[in-house]
Amino acid sequence: MAIRISKNSVRLESIPLNFAASVDVASSGTTNIGAAASNTVRITGTTTITAFDTVASGIRRTVRFAAALTLTYNGTSLILPGGQNILTVADDTAEVLSLGSGNWVCLSYKFARKAPKRVTSEASNATPTPNIDTTDVHIITALAAGSVFAAPTGTPTQGQQLIIRIKDDGTARSLGWNSGVGGYRASTDLALPTTTILGKTMYCGFIYNSTDTKWDLLAKLDNF
């Protein structure tokens, strides 16, 4: 084993580089991974994370999650793959890099298993409005009146998918779809449904087209 020192570099030969043992950091709104006394951090708890602490630019951390929680995307302070929130599961891992001033970027994210769908549910609503930043599947369990689906809120990304599941309360209900900017669109091959099927479950599958700012209908199945 040797340490070679030259004018412009220090080189280690046949010496293993071992980092400090992993440390636990509790999840909180601002989770202090930068202050941790190790490059390897396990985040415990289930509190939603909206930021990491402020440390110098260039500091990196390897993070492992002990439980399910939400990482909240921010285009400046917490940049995440896909430009959207991430719902963690136990033993997910991430490589994150400080950009300074409390800003961090996730360089890579690896799911311990397939990422779970983010599901929201409500019994009935005259203007259902899924939040695409927190929803992959939106369920209406007992629609009790005619509804017009409003354009989803949030910041969708190209190719993002949304499934809407609808069941009425035992009476067929009319359905409408906002077709404005960020709204829903169908092709001549497959029309948007205009009514529920009495007592049956319906699925509508959409994909986001950022070029046209529309949620395009790709699939519709009912009679479940």
Phi, psi and omega per residue, in radians:
M1 nan 2.473 -3.110
A2 -2.696 2.728 3.006
I3 -2.001 2.075 3.141
R4 -1.771 2.169 -3.124
I5 -2.056 2.146 3.054
S6 -2.130 -3.065 -3.068
K7 -1.050 -0.674 -3.003
N8 -2.012 0.058 -3.069
S9 -2.752 2.768 2.968
V10 -2.106 2.178 -3.046
R11 -2.137 2.295 3.070
L12 -1.705 2.304 3.123
E13 -2.096 2.171 3.092
S14 1.071 0.521 3.090
I15 -2.121 2.096 3.121
P16 -1.240 2.489 3.066
L17 -1.738 1.970 -3.116
N18 -1.972 2.235 3.103
F19 -1.456 2.865 3.055
A20 -1.071 2.697 3.115
A21 -1.055 2.631 3.129
S22 -1.028 2.518 3.094
V23 -2.106 2.695 3.105
D24 -1.614 2.401 3.053
V25 -2.279 2.230 -3.130
A26 -1.267 2.422 3.089
S27 -1.202 2.513 3.062
S28 -2.759 3.074 3.126
G29 -0.882 -0.899 2.965
T30 -1.925 1.947 -3.053
T31 -1.687 2.244 -2.943
N32 -1.560 1.179 3.108
I33 -1.369 -0.504 -3.122
G34 -1.156 -0.598 -3.123
A35 -1.412 -0.141 -3.114
A36 -1.101 2.528 -3.094
A37 -1.521 0.671 3.102
S38 -2.834 2.687 3.041
N39 -1.393 -0.224 -3.119
T40 -1.987 2.137 -2.993
V41 -2.247 2.361 2.951
R42 -1.847 2.156 3.126
I43 -1.613 2.126 -3.129
T44 -1.793 2.847 3.098
G45 1.562 3.118 -3.042
T46 -2.215 0.220 -3.134
T47 -1.243 2.364 3.114
T48 -1.037 2.345 3.132
I49 -1.790 2.151 3.089
T50 -1.905 -0.225 -3.112
A51 -2.860 2.817 2.922
F52 -1.938 2.883 -3.025
D53 -1.251 2.954 -3.085
T54 -1.559 2.066 3.065
V55 -2.432 3.061 -3.089
A56 -1.119 2.632 3.068
S57 -1.093 2.440 3.089
G58 1.762 -0.239 3.091
I59 -1.234 2.348 -3.121
R60 -2.085 2.605 3.068
R61 -2.380 2.440 2.941
T62 -1.709 2.112 -2.992
V63 -2.006 2.396 2.998
R64 -2.183 2.396 -3.090
F65 -1.726 2.366 -3.118
A66 -1.550 -0.280 -3.054
A67 -2.762 3.103 3.133
A68 -1.355 2.276 3.009
L69 -2.717 3.030 -3.139
T70 -1.865 2.221 2.924
L71 -1.619 2.138 -3.035
T72 -1.661 2.036 -3.128
Y73 -1.133 2.405 2.956
N74 -2.467 2.269 -3.033
G75 -1.148 -0.201 3.123
T76 -2.015 -0.846 -2.939
S77 -1.713 -0.403 3.100
L78 -2.535 1.453 -3.046
I79 -1.481 2.099 -3.045
L80 -2.062 2.649 3.098
P81 -0.991 2.386 3.130
G82 1.444 -0.114 3.102
G83 1.138 0.596 3.141
Q84 -2.615 2.912 3.128
N85 -1.050 2.696 3.060
I86 -2.135 2.255 3.001
L87 -1.670 1.958 -3.088
T88 -1.354 2.817 2.908
V89 -2.246 2.819 -3.098
A90 -0.962 2.302 3.091
D91 1.385 0.135 2.885
D92 -1.052 2.623 3.105
T93 -2.275 2.701 -3.138
A94 -2.578 2.588 2.987
E95 -1.897 2.128 -3.081
V96 -2.191 2.593 -3.063
L97 -2.240 2.263 3.068
S98 -1.336 2.349 3.046
L99 -1.775 0.053 -3.096
G100 1.513 2.844 3.093
S101 1.036 0.476 3.139
G102 1.422 0.140 -3.133
N103 -1.741 2.377 -3.124
W104 -2.345 2.636 3.030
V105 -2.193 2.385 3.056
C106 -1.517 1.974 -3.087
L107 -1.368 -0.560 3.101
S108 -2.730 2.654 3.114
Y109 -2.443 2.278 -3.129
K110 -2.166 2.113 3.105
F111 -1.389 2.360 3.060
A112 -1.129 -0.514 3.020
R113 -2.620 3.068 -3.094
K114 -0.946 2.327 -3.076
A115 -1.065 2.327 3.113
P116 -1.235 2.606 3.060
K117 -1.248 2.494 3.082
R118 -1.550 2.025 -2.992
V119 -1.998 2.299 2.984
T120 -2.115 2.654 -3.036
S121 -2.536 2.564 3.029
E122 -2.634 2.697 -3.118
A123 -1.275 -0.870 -3.075
S124 -2.774 2.646 3.137
N125 -2.842 2.353 3.128
A126 -1.310 -0.404 3.104
T127 -2.384 1.265 3.141
P128 -1.026 2.359 -3.067
T129 -2.405 1.509 3.121
P130 -1.085 2.486 3.011
N131 -1.682 1.895 -2.998
I132 -1.238 -0.258 3.086
D133 -1.301 -0.318 -3.081
T134 -2.251 0.104 -2.983
T135 -2.374 2.258 2.935
D136 -1.871 -0.567 -3.139
V137 -2.282 2.153 3.098
H138 -1.976 2.207 -3.015
I139 -2.034 2.316 2.967
I140 -2.000 2.084 -2.941
T141 -1.601 -0.470 -3.074
A142 -2.717 1.214 -3.073
L143 -1.053 2.140 -3.003
A144 -1.930 0.088 3.130
A145 -2.773 2.861 3.040
G146 -1.035 2.490 -3.075
S147 -2.272 2.566 2.972
V148 -2.113 2.011 -3.109
F149 -1.267 2.131 3.081
A150 -1.363 2.781 3.071
A151 -1.029 2.340 3.140
P152 -0.997 2.519 3.047
T153 -1.516 3.034 3.138
G154 1.697 -2.937 -3.076
T155 -2.120 1.586 -3.118
P156 -1.284 2.766 3.099
T157 -2.059 2.775 -3.120
Q158 -0.951 2.205 3.090
G159 1.469 -0.018 3.113
Q160 -1.107 2.539 -3.056
Q161 -1.986 2.618 3.119
L162 -2.461 2.269 3.040
I163 -1.954 2.287 3.075
I164 -2.013 2.192 3.138
R165 -1.993 2.236 -3.031
I166 -2.275 2.357 2.958
K167 -2.426 2.383 -3.134
D168 -1.495 -3.099 -3.082
D169 -1.658 0.342 -3.104
G170 1.865 -0.054 3.039
T171 -2.197 2.297 3.131
A172 -1.063 2.341 -3.094
R173 -2.131 2.532 3.127
S174 -1.276 2.605 3.128
L175 -2.221 2.374 3.035
G176 -2.288 2.833 -3.027
W177 -2.435 2.161 3.069
N178 -1.093 2.225 -3.080
S179 -1.948 0.207 3.132
G180 -1.325 -2.864 3.127
V181 -1.032 2.215 -3.119
G182 1.375 0.125 -3.104
G183 -1.645 -2.783 -2.999
Y184 -1.766 2.607 -3.128
R185 -2.534 2.518 3.083
A186 -2.173 2.699 3.057
S187 -1.603 3.067 3.090
T188 -1.252 -0.211 3.139
D189 -1.408 -0.479 -3.041
L190 -2.626 1.988 -3.085
A191 -1.491 2.655 3.001
L192 -1.188 2.456 -3.129
P193 -1.184 2.542 3.136
T194 -1.956 -0.063 3.099
T195 -2.748 2.676 3.000
T196 -1.345 2.890 3.000
I197 -1.751 2.107 -2.986
L198 -0.786 2.069 3.059
G199 1.222 0.159 -3.103
K200 -1.933 2.734 3.103
T201 -1.641 2.333 -3.130
M202 -2.072 2.466 3.040
Y203 -2.081 2.379 3.009
C204 -2.210 2.211 -3.136
G205 -1.914 2.244 -3.093
F206 -2.164 2.695 3.010
I207 -2.282 2.481 -3.064
Y208 -1.505 2.270 3.083
N209 -1.889 1.741 -3.064
S210 -1.264 -0.359 3.095
T211 -1.135 -0.734 -3.119
D212 -1.797 0.006 -3.074
T213 0.846 0.956 3.130
K214 -2.381 2.618 2.942
W215 -1.657 1.850 -3.058
D216 -1.522 2.291 3.118
L217 -1.297 2.140 3.117
L218 -1.870 -0.468 -3.065
A219 -2.687 2.581 3.055
K220 -2.559 2.203 3.083
L221 -2.347 2.442 3.086
D222 -2.420 -2.934 -3.139
N223 1.201 0.416 3.010
F224 -1.420 nan nan
